C-alpha cells in the first residue's frame, strides 16, 4: 500500500489532485476491508463503502469513536475527489487524506 500512496503523492506533486485523492481513498477502503476480514467481521453489502466498513469496525469495537470520526473525515475528502461536485478538493485536503491513510494503514489492524 505504501507504493500506491507514493503514487498518490507523486500525482499530487504534479497537481493531479482528484486522481491523487482517488488512489488514497482506494487504499483506505482496501485496508479497512482487510481489517474487517482479520477480525472476522461479516459484511452485509457486496460492495461495502468506507462508511460501511468503518461502521462495522466501530460496532465490533475494533475502533473507538475518535478513530471512526477520523476515518469518516478521510472518506469525506475521498468522496470530494471521486465525485464531480461544485467544489474542487484542495491540495491541502488531499495531502491530509494521503497522510491520514498512511497513518491508518500503520496503526489500525
N, C-alpha and C positions, 0 to 999 in steps of 0.2 A: 504494500500500500504506500510505502514511502516513495517509490518511484512514480506512482500516479500523482502524489502530492507534489513531487518535484516538477512534474509536467505541468500541473496547475500553476505552480509558482512561475514557471517559465512563460506560460501563456499570459499570466497577469503582468509580468515584466514587459511584455510586448503589447499590452493594452487590449488583449482579448479577454475582457472582464467577464462576460457571461459564460464563455467557454471554460474559463478557469474555475468559476463557481460551480458550474455543472459537474465538472470532474470531481471537485472536492465533495460535492453532495453525493455522488455515486459512491465514493469511498466511505462516507459516513453511513449510508444506507447498508452497504455491504458489511461493514464492521458490526453494526447493530444487529444485523441478521445473524452473523456468526456468533455474537454474544448470546442471542436468544437460543440458538442451537446448542451452545455449550452448556446452557442452563436448562436444557430440555423444555423450553417454553413452546407450547403448541400455539401456532398462529392460525387464526380463523380465516384470514383472507389469503387467496392465492398469491396476489401481488401486493404485499404489505408495503405501506409507505413508511417514511421515517417516523411520522407521528404514531402509526400503528405499532411499530417496533418499540418506540420509546415508551408508549403507554404499557405495553406488555412487560417491559423490563421494570417499570415502576410498580405495576400491580404484583409482580413476582418478588418484589423487594430486593431486586438486584441493584437498583439505583435509588437514591433518595430524591426528594423533590428539587433541591437545588441543581442536581445533575440533570434531572428531567427538564427543568427550565432552560438550562444551557443548551441541551440538545434541541429543544424547540426553537430557541433563538437561531441556532445554526440552520435548522430546517427552514425557518422563515427567510433567511438570506438565500439559501439554495433555491427556494421557490421563486424568489425575486429574479434570480438568474435564469431559471428554467422556463418561466412563463413570460410571454411578451406583455408586460404591463406598461402603464404610462410612466412609471418611474424606473430609471436605469439604476442598477446596482453601482455603488461607488467602489473605487479601488480599495478604500479602507474597509468597507464591508466585506468584500471578497477576501482581502488579506486576513481579516478576522475569522472568516469561515475556514480558510485553509489552515491557519494556525490552530483554530479551535478543533478542527477534525484531527489534526496531528496530535493534539493533546488527548483527545478522546481515545484514539487508537492505541495510545500508550498507557492509558490509565483505567479504562473500563474493560473488564474481562468477564 
